[in-house]
C-alpha cells in the first residue's frame, strides 16, 4: 500500500517545533528509548539543541527520561492528549444527531464545548435558517471564550472542585464582557451553586449583547463532566419565560441523551436496577 504524500511544508514553519516533532517521532519509533547521542546521530542535530528541546518537552510532560539508562521515552502527556482527542472525536460523532434534533425542536443554534486551558472551546455548532438572521453570533468551531461569561462555561465550572475553580479564576479573573457579566467573585461563586443545583446555566447577555443562552453538562461513563451543550439565540426569541417553560428542559434532556450514549448512568437508574 502506497503511503500518502506529506502535505507541503508551510513557509512560516517554526524550526524549534519542527525539531521537537522530529525528536518525538524518532523516540516513538524506539521502544527502548533513545539517548541524546542516538538522536544526534540519527537526526544530525547539535547535542546542545537536542538537550534543550528534551528538557522543555520533559518539563511539560511530552517526554520523560529513565533514571537508570538516561534514555528518553514519550511522555504520558501525549497519551493524555491522544485520549482527549479520541474523546472529542467520539463526542462529536455521538452528539451530532442529538444536536441536530435539538436545533429542529428549538429553532435556535446548538453548541458543544469543552474546557481547555481555562477557556471553553467550541467543538461543534449547528444552526437553522432561522438562526442565520440579522443577529449573528461570533461562535465558531475552534473558537474560544472565557468560562465565566458563557452558560456552558459556568455549567462546567460549577461541577469542578472549589480549589480548581479558584485556580482558574485566579489566573483569568472575571473580565467584563458586557454590562451583565458577573464580575464579583462572591456573587459568581453563589451563582455557580445555583447552576449546580438546578442542572443548567443561563448566559443572560453576559458574553454577547443581545444573545441569551442555556447550557447543560454532558457526562462520560465515569460520571465526569466532559463537555457541555447549549442552545443560543437572540433575546427576542430566547426569552426567560421560554427558558423556564421548555428550553432548559430540552437542553438538559439532550445533554442526558448524549451522556447515556457515552455510557453514563444516572444514579437513580443504577439503584433501580439492583
HELIX and SHEET records of a PDB file:
HELIX    1   1 UNK A   15  UNK A   28  1                                  14    
HELIX    2   2 UNK A   36  UNK A   43  1                                   8    
HELIX    3   3 UNK A   47  UNK A   59  1                                  13    
HELIX    4   4 UNK A   76  UNK A  106  1                                  31    
HELIX    5   5 UNK A  151  UNK A  158  1                                   8    
HELIX    6   6 UNK A  162  UNK A  172  1                                  11    
HELIX    7   7 UNK A  185  UNK A  198  1                                  14    
HELIX    8   8 UNK A  240  UNK A  242  1                                   3    
HELIX    9   9 UNK A  243  UNK A  247  3                                   5    
HELIX   10  10 UNK A  248  UNK A  261  1                                  14    
HELIX   11  11 UNK A  267  UNK A  273  1                                   7    
SHEET    1   A 2 UNK A  63  UNK A  65  0                                        
SHEET    2   A 2 UNK A  72  UNK A  74 -1                                        
SHEET    1   B 6 UNK A 144  UNK A 146  0                                        
SHEET    2   B 6 UNK A 119  UNK A 126 -1                                        
SHEET    3   B 6 UNK A 109  UNK A 116 -1                                        
SHEET    4   B 6 UNK A 225  UNK A 234 -1                                        
SHEET    5   B 6 UNK A 211  UNK A 219 -1                                        
SHEET    6   B 6 UNK A 201  UNK A 204 -1                                        
END                                                                             
